[in-house]
């Protein structure tokens, strides 16, 4: 298969794997208070008891409620139940890791009360067996998160509503805390970002891979924020290049080398047809040319 044909591919599966992690309800616009900058929001952390957790973040304050989540993991972790003073929207706010460490994730999720479980709020569907008395047994959905032996009604995979979540995840790169911007420097060999800056709109995926010894840089950016979750007739915008600094032989630019550019892109052309945790739909994501099957063994994707 030549290079042009390889790029004439449907990239929907790559985009979908990232989307699998989002959940919850509502399509309200996120206020300025929910800017994704890896900083805490709730100055009265601890007022909501167990939902408020701060571990291994001394720059934000002393540890709080870490015993409920175990103490052996040194990963910085913050969870706040926060009410936006402008909209009164109640949100779970999570920060995992520091941008300076090479990995960090920040998520705002619309809440439905003080806990994750129950109701048509932030709880994913799951099978419900763990909700009474916290029975951590092999019957609980947390013991099979990749669905190797159960469908997603059991695991809860993709049963939440992505229009109630904004999130940012970065791997590698450089984070500028003063400007809340992320970039990938010329000396960095692997940088990735997943950015969903709006509840209503689909995400953006960026990736840069370098082999400095070969002088090779490959960049990939797929922007699906040009459509919402009720739209399947708009494909995302693709930018993809491969450059060899030494001779230029083998360089590739999707915008220049594939004609007509964008004619075979179908990534982003999907809708969310579920209604959050109250809907047991096995395939809540519908693509314009067919569903993406969720009832499968996801372990094969993890490596």
PATI-23538 format. One record per residue (C-alpha): residue in three letters; x, y, z. Coordinates in steps of 0.1 Angstrom, whole numbers, padded with zeros to 4 digits, always signed. Layout:
// residues N
alaXYZ/...
***
This chain:
// residues 303
unk+0000+0000+0000/unk+0015+0033-0010/unk+0017+0063+0013/unk-0012+0082-0002/unk-0035+0052+0002/unk-0024+0047+0037/unk-0036+0082+0045/unk-0068+0076+0027/unk-0081+0057+0058/unk-0109+0061+0082/unk-0093+0072+0115/unk-0125+0069+0135/unk-0113+0040+0157/unk-0082+0060+0169/unk-0104+0089+0178/unk-0130+0067+0195/unk-0106+0050+0219/unk-0099+0084+0235/unk-0136+0093+0236/unk-0144+0061+0255/unk-0132+0076+0288/unk-0157+0104+0290/unk-0190+0102+0308/unk-0220+0120+0324/unk-0248+0144+0315/unk-0258+0179+0301/unk-0248+0200+0271/unk-0245+0232+0289/unk-0217+0256+0280/unk-0187+0255+0304/unk-0180+0287+0321/unk-0147+0304+0324/unk-0143+0289+0359/unk-0137+0255+0342/unk-0106+0265+0323/unk-0083+0235+0319/unk-0051+0247+0337/unk-0043+0219+0361/unk-0051+0241+0392/unk-0075+0234+0421/unk-0108+0254+0422/unk-0124+0248+0456/unk-0108+0268+0484/unk-0129+0250+0510/unk-0117+0215+0500/unk-0130+0190+0526/unk-0164+0205+0530/unk-0179+0176+0510/unk-0162+0149+0530/unk-0152+0118+0510/unk-0157+0132+0475/unk-0130+0158+0483/unk-0095+0141+0480/unk-0060+0155+0478/unk-0030+0132+0478/unk+0007+0139+0470/unk+0000+0175+0460/unk+0019+0195+0487/unk+0018+0226+0466/unk-0020+0226+0470/unk-0021+0217+0506/unk-0018+0187+0530/unk-0032+0153+0522/unk-0069+0148+0527/unk-0090+0116+0527/unk-0061+0096+0510/unk-0069+0066+0532/unk-0101+0060+0513/unk-0081+0055+0481/unk-0051+0037+0494/unk-0017+0052+0504/unk+0008+0031+0484/unk+0004+0051+0452/unk+0025+0082+0450/unk+0007+0097+0420/unk-0005+0132+0427/unk-0043+0131+0428/unk-0070+0158+0435/unk-0107+0154+0434/unk-0131+0183+0443/unk-0168+0186+0443/unk-0171+0222+0431/unk-0201+0245+0425/unk-0196+0272+0399/unk-0207+0305+0415/unk-0219+0319+0382/unk-0240+0290+0369/unk-0245+0269+0401/unk-0234+0239+0381/unk-0220+0213+0404/unk-0189+0196+0389/unk-0165+0169+0399/unk-0130+0183+0392/unk-0101+0158+0390/unk-0064+0164+0385/unk-0041+0133+0381/unk-0003+0139+0379/unk+0016+0171+0372/unk+0022+0185+0337/unk+0059+0190+0347/unk+0062+0152+0352/unk+0054+0143+0316/unk+0019+0132+0323/unk-0012+0149+0336/unk-0050+0147+0332/unk-0076+0172+0342/unk-0114+0165+0340/unk-0146+0184+0349/unk-0176+0162+0351/unk-0212+0173+0358/unk-0222+0159+0391/unk-0256+0146+0404/unk-0253+0150+0441/unk-0224+0142+0464/unk-0215+0107+0453/unk-0206+0089+0421/unk-0231+0061+0424/unk-0268+0062+0416/unk-0292+0085+0398/unk-0290+0100+0363/unk-0259+0120+0371/unk-0222+0112+0370/unk-0225+0075+0376/unk-0219+0053+0345/unk-0244+0025+0340/unk-0225-0006+0352/unk-0243-0036+0366/unk-0251-0020+0400/unk-0238-0049+0420/unk-0212-0028+0438/unk-0235-0001+0450/unk-0248-0017+0481/unk-0223-0020+0509/unk-0193-0015+0486/unk-0190-0053+0480/unk-0156-0055+0462/unk-0160-0090+0448/unk-0154-0106+0414/unk-0190-0098+0406/unk-0183-0060+0406/unk-0178-0042+0373/unk-0145-0027+0385/unk-0129-0062+0382/unk-0134-0063+0345/unk-0130-0028+0332/unk-0119-0039+0297/unk-0149-0061+0291/unk-0129-0093+0284/unk-0157-0115+0297/unk-0186-0090+0301/unk-0204-0066+0278/unk-0204-0029+0285/unk-0237-0030+0304/unk-0216-0048+0331/unk-0184-0027+0327/unk-0201+0006+0322/unk-0178+0014+0292/unk-0192+0043+0271/unk-0225+0043+0290/unk-0221+0078+0303/unk-0228+0110+0283/unk-0198+0128+0268/unk-0217+0161+0266/unk-0212+0165+0304/unk-0174+0164+0304/unk-0145+0186+0295/unk-0110+0173+0298/unk-0073+0176+0289/unk-0047+0149+0290/unk-0011+0156+0281/unk+0019+0132+0277/unk+0053+0147+0273/unk+0057+0182+0259/unk+0062+0214+0280/unk+0035+0231+0301/unk+0036+0268+0306/unk+0017+0275+0338/unk+0018+0313+0333/unk-0001+0311+0300/unk-0018+0276+0305/unk-0004+0265+0272/unk+0012+0232+0261/unk+0039+0227+0234/unk+0062+0201+0221/unk+0098+0213+0218/unk+0123+0203+0191/unk+0142+0180+0215/unk+0112+0160+0227/unk+0106+0126+0211/unk+0070+0119+0220/unk+0042+0144+0228/unk+0005+0138+0229/unk-0025+0158+0239/unk-0062+0150+0241/unk-0083+0182+0245/unk-0121+0184+0249/unk-0126+0220+0258/unk-0163+0221+0254/unk-0191+0199+0267/unk-0211+0201+0235/unk-0183+0197+0210/unk-0160+0167+0201/unk-0123+0166+0211/unk-0090+0174+0195/unk-0061+0149+0193/unk-0025+0160+0188/unk+0006+0139+0185/unk+0042+0145+0177/unk+0068+0117+0173/unk+0105+0124+0166/unk+0135+0102+0159/unk+0162+0128+0165/unk+0191+0105+0153/unk+0173+0101+0120/unk+0162+0137+0118/unk+0126+0126+0115/unk+0095+0144+0128/unk+0060+0131+0124/unk+0030+0153+0134/unk-0006+0144+0136/unk-0036+0166+0146/unk-0072+0156+0143/unk-0097+0183+0153/unk-0133+0171+0157/unk-0144+0203+0176/unk-0161+0215+0144/unk-0192+0193+0153/unk-0213+0183+0183/unk-0225+0149+0194/unk-0257+0151+0174/unk-0239+0157+0141/unk-0225+0129+0118/unk-0222+0148+0085/unk-0191+0168+0094/unk-0157+0151+0093/unk-0129+0163+0115/unk-0100+0184+0103/unk-0067+0164+0097/unk-0032+0177+0096/unk-0005+0151+0092/unk+0032+0155+0082/unk+0064+0135+0081/unk+0097+0154+0077/unk+0133+0143+0073/unk+0156+0172+0080/unk+0187+0157+0063/unk+0176+0154+0027/unk+0139+0159+0026/unk+0135+0126+0007/unk+0104+0108+0020/unk+0088+0140+0033/unk+0050+0139+0034/unk+0023+0165+0040/unk-0013+0153+0039/unk-0026+0187+0028/unk-0002+0188-0002/unk+0003+0151-0012/unk-0033+0138-0010/unk-0057+0151-0036/unk-0083+0162-0030/unk-0073+0167+0007/unk-0099+0155+0031/unk-0120+0135+0006/unk-0117+0102+0024/unk-0117+0114+0060/unk-0147+0100+0080/unk-0133+0104+0115/unk-0156+0125+0137/unk-0187+0115+0118/unk-0205+0099+0147/unk-0233+0107+0171/unk-0240+0098+0207/unk-0273+0081+0209/unk-0274+0071+0246/unk-0288+0090+0275/unk-0262+0084+0301/unk-0263+0059+0330/unk-0300+0052+0327/unk-0296+0038+0292/unk-0285+0002+0287/unk-0278+0007+0250/unk-0249-0015+0241/unk-0238+0007+0212/unk-0246+0043+0221/unk-0221+0057+0195/unk-0234+0055+0160/unk-0212+0063+0130/unk-0227+0075+0097/unk-0219+0041+0081/unk-0226+0018+0111/unk-0221+0013+0148/unk-0188+0008+0166/unk-0192-0024+0186/unk-0185-0019+0223/unk-0192-0055+0233/unk-0157-0068+0228/unk-0125-0075+0245/unk-0107-0042+0249/unk-0076-0057+0264/unk-0062-0061+0229/unk-0059-0023+0226/unk-0042-0016+0259/unk-0006-0023+0247/
***
